[in-house]
Amino acid sequence: MSEIQVWSLVFVGLSFAVYLTIAWRSRVKETKGFYVAGQGIPAVANGAAVAADWMSAASFISMAGLIAFMGSDGSVYLMGWTGGYVLLALLLAPYLRKWGKFTVPEFVGDRYSEYVRLIAAVAAIIVSFTYVVGQMRGGGIVFSRFLNLSIEGGVAVAAAIIFLYAVLGGMKGITWTQVAQYTVMIVAYLIPAWTIAQKMTGFPVPQVTFGQILAELDALSEKFGLAQYTEAFAARPQLDVFLVTMSLMIGTAGLPHVIIRFYTTKSVRGARFSAFWALFFIGLLYTTAPAVGAFTKLNLMQSVDGVAVASLPAWVNNWAATGLVTVSDSASTITSLSNDPESGADLIVNNDILVLATPEIAGLPAPIVGLVAAGGLAAAMSTAAGLLLVISSSVSHDLYFRVVKKEASESRRLLVGRIAMGLAVVVAIYGGINPPAYVAQVVAFAFGLAASTFFPILVLGIFWKRANAIGAASGMISGLVFTASYMIYTLDVFGTSAHEHVLGISPEGIGAIGALVNIIVTVVVSKLTAPPSEHVQEMVEGIRYPAARKQVTADE
């Protein structure tokens, strides 16, 4: 066993022991504790848990890799994912917390009707399954490289551990576990970034120093046959950059596993402050990611530039064993680099390894490599646990309890929820072993689906009293079918052949158009049909105002 694997086992083992201890001490026996942590989580802790829930394997493992190869176009992920929290904090979180329910489909059911709740529950399951695939893949990559497992074995081990602590503690256990996971994650991300910044620029603040290397990075990128790091719209058309950013923003604000977090606070005020703390905690990583991408890409290219295949650095062979780095059989020296397996470049590097390989590429000590491995697993598991809980609550609370057996006891509902979580893990394992794209891209697909289904009906449900059940149902179905169909059309999934992007619009960006389809259909159908009852309209008025409004008399 290598020194890197020893340190990886130490950090991963210690962090897992902490997570499982928290889950055991936080185990619950009632549905309120299982689904919303008893609504007793302080705002700061909830903000850290939201950040951990949010900063998934896509953020920790894949985003810097995408930015490294996409250059400035990779900013769509930074702008979209952080900007979405502003929308969430302003438009949704406080109002949904004031409504005071367990799940997003439950709000939809109260606001519209029971059959719209059913549609929302199915949509929540589809979105969460898509999202959790990326997390399982991320966990598999970490285990594959650092613990000498196959990708398949790594995915299975990650899934088993996530399932164990999610089932034990429910939302209460997951929340406090995610606070610990955020701590591991941010420390594991910042320490290598600070160290590399000091090593390459003489100043350990990567956010303000990576600009010093951009000219050298651009020149070396061109030498390797890549677009310049600073060149705008090199990887995506301008229209697609806008649509992907918008899709990620409104998708963020519509994600069920993020929204449910704001049901766990003590008050509406706590929900607002949770959003503030979440943005702060997320910003620590998101302002560092572009620097990590730039520094790592430069280190990578410098370490292989013109090097004979027989003399490549050790990190290349280490990652080649996982199948995520490939050296061309026809190459004698490395003169070209790509992240596209079809490019024919001398060296193919998968986006998803760049952050995990950063310490090795930079020649940092083995303990830092092990710390990064623990951080990558924390990122994958924190989000996966929240997603599994959404799937569990959608099946047990919104489908079983509300549709199948309304007289079901709490213990029976908990049992159904835990069984649903187990089945979800099995499906997620398969998706993690056979993902349709890179981790961050798979996650972006989930955001597109959330954007086209949940965001429009939640915003309209809060701010437009005229929106009715028929309109909401029609809009959700239209948005979901339109977005999912385009994704399947342009991706090689379900045995279909991938097709060219229509007007250059990628499957990551189609969710914004799907949301527009949802809004138009909802508004038109609602206008053509009967308005909601007076009772529903009064409820909508009630959640928009913090206190009873003064009645204006005729004299006034």
PyMOL commands that set and color helices and strands:
alter all, ss='L'
color gray80, all
select helices_A, chain A and resi 3-25+31-39+43-54+57-99+104-111+114-146+151-201+206-223+238-254+256-263+268-286+289-304+309-311+314-320+351-361+366-404+410-433+439-463+469-490+502-504+510-528+534-544
alter helices_A, ss='H'
color red, helices_A
select strands_A, chain A and resi 325-327+337-338+347-349
alter strands_A, ss='S'
color yellow, strands_A
deselect
rebuild
show_as cartoon
